[in-house]
Amino acid sequence: MNEILRLFPNLTARQVSQLEALYGLYAEWNQKINVISRKDIEHLYQHHVLHSLAIAHFVHPTAGTEILDFGTGGGFPGIPLAIVWPEVKFHLIDGTGKKIRVATEVAQAIGLENVRASHIRGEEERGRYDFVVSRAVMPLPDLARIVRKNISQRQKNAIANGILCLKGGDLTAETAPFRRTVETYDLHEWAGDSWFEEKYLIYLPI
């Protein structure tokens, strides 16, 4: 939390309270449904919350923007982003019903009114959104193929509608088909922590 407060100094007291509540909620749910690695739960804020919030450093959506969290699992990156972007609407989807239950319960427990969650596979989702966000769900070309249908043609933000995904490692092959349009942001340069080495935010306009 200290690192989050350093990197996001303008959070309101309510937002800080919501973020602080996440550890207890996920620790409790993780005992019932394994949505986060047992060893990783102690690093929830660094490996999951702050990682998700990296998107909020590079992108600043307008009020009313609609975002699809594709393959949200237990609610990442959607729930941390919904906390810091209360005027943005989120639809969290995942093909595993147990994980969607966790995301739903966590969102309700902290009073998030801008989140809805659905047990549905990405191929079946038909809604239109300004952005699709994800965390290492699948290779970028496969993700782009599936969610292209979900990107709205109406533009309301400073950057074009498209995909915002968090990934790690060598992304040369994944980004090669989109080399003229894709943008890559190094998270280690932003956060400074060694855990963020070779971790990136990928922005692909659609």
N, C-alpha and C positions, 0 to 999 in steps of 0.2 A: 504493500500500500504506500509506503514512503516514496518509492520510485514512481508510482502512478501520480502521487500528489506533486512530485517534482516536475514531471513531464506535462501534467495537466493542472496547472495552478489555479485555473478559473472555475473549477468544479464547485457547485453549490453544496450547502450542507446536506441537502436531501440526496444528491448524487453520491456524495462521500458515504453517507449512511447506507445507501443501497449497495454500493460496492463492498463496503465492510461486511455486509450481511451475507455475501456470496459464499464465503468460506464455510461458515456453519451449515448453510443449506446444502451445499454440494458434498460436504463431508458426511452429513446425515444421509442424503440420498445415495451416496456412493456405497454405503453399507448395505443398501437394499438392491440397487441396480448399478452395475459397474459401468459408469459412463466416462470415468477418468481412471487411468492407471492407478492402482493402489499406492505405488511408490511416488506417483506424480502429484497426488492430492496435496502434499505438503508444499508443493511449488505452484499451487493454483494461480496465485496472482502474477507470478513472472511468466509461467509457461502458457497460461490460458487467457487470463484477463488482460494483462498488459500486451500480450501478443495480439489479441483481438483489437485492442485500442490503437494499435499502430495505424490502422486504417483511418482513425479519426484525426491523426496528426497530418496526414497527407491530403485528406478530402474533407470538404466543408459543405455538406448538402444544405439546400434551402429547406425551409419549413414546407411540409407536405410531400417531400420526396418519399417514394415508396421503394423499399429494398427487400429482395428475396434472399434469405439465408439458405443456401443450397447445401444439404447434408449437414445440418446444424449439430447433430449429435445431442449433447445435453444443453446446447444453447450458445455455442461459440462459432463465429464471433458475434452473433446477433444480440445476445442479452447485454454484454458490456457496451456495445455500440448503442443499443436502445436506451441505456442509462444516460450516456453522455449526449445523445441526440434525441431528447424527448419530443421534439416536433416532427420527427421522421417516423414513418409507419413501417413496421417490420412484419414479414411473414416468414416464420421459421418452418422449414420442412425437412423431414428425414424419413427414410424407408423403414426405420426400426421404431415401432410403437413405444417401447419402454423408454427410449431416449426422449421422445417427444413428450412423454408424460413428465419426465424430470424437468425439461425446459418449461413446460406449461406451469408446473407447480412452483418453480423458482420465480418465474415472472410474476405470478400471482402473489407470492409471498412478499415480494419487495414492492408491490404496487405499480408494476409497469402497465400502463394503459395503452401503450403504442405497439404492443406485441400480440400476435396470434400465432399459434403453432398447429401444424397439421401433419398427420401421419400419411405421407404420400411420397411416391418416388418422383424424382425430378422430371422424368420423361412424361409423367401424367399431369404435371402442373401446367395450367393454361393461362394463369394470370399474367398481366403485363406490369413491368417494374422499370424504374429508372436505373437501378443497379442490381447486380447479383453479386453477393459476397460468399466466400467459402474459405475453408482452411484445409488445403492439401487433400481434397476429396478425391480427385482424379487428375490425370494429365490435362493440361490446358486445352489441347485440341479437342479432346472428348467433351470437356465441360462446355466449351464454346459451341460445339455442335448441338448439345442438348438444350442449352438455355437461350440460344439465339431467338427462339420463338417467344421468349418471355421478356425481351427487351423492348420497352416502349419506344415509339417513334417520336413522342412528344418530348421536347427538351426543356428542362426547367433549372438546370444547374450550370455552373461556369465551365464544367468539363462535360464532354459528351457521355451519354448513357453507355453502360457497358459492364464489364466484369472487373471485380476487385478481389483478388485471391491472395492468400498468404501461403508461401511455399518456401522450401529450403533446398539446399544443394545446388548442383549444376543444372541450370535451367536452359542450357543452350538448345538442346533438341526440342524441348517443349515450346519455346518461344520462336524457334526458327520459322515456322509457317506464318508468323505475324510480325516479322522483324521490322516492317515498315511502320507499324502502328503501335506495337506494344511498348509500354514504359515499365521500367524496373526500378524499385527504390530499395536501397540497402538499409535494413532495419538496424544493423549494428552501428552504422554511422549516426543513426537517430538516438537509439537507447544507450549505446556504449557498453552494455553488459556483454560479457563473452558468450552467454547463451544465445545471443542473437546473431552470432557470426554465421555467415552463409544462410541467413534467413531474409526473405524479400517480400515486398508487396508488389504484385503484378497488376497493372492496369491495362485492360484491353478494351478500347472503344468498340462498340458493335454498331 
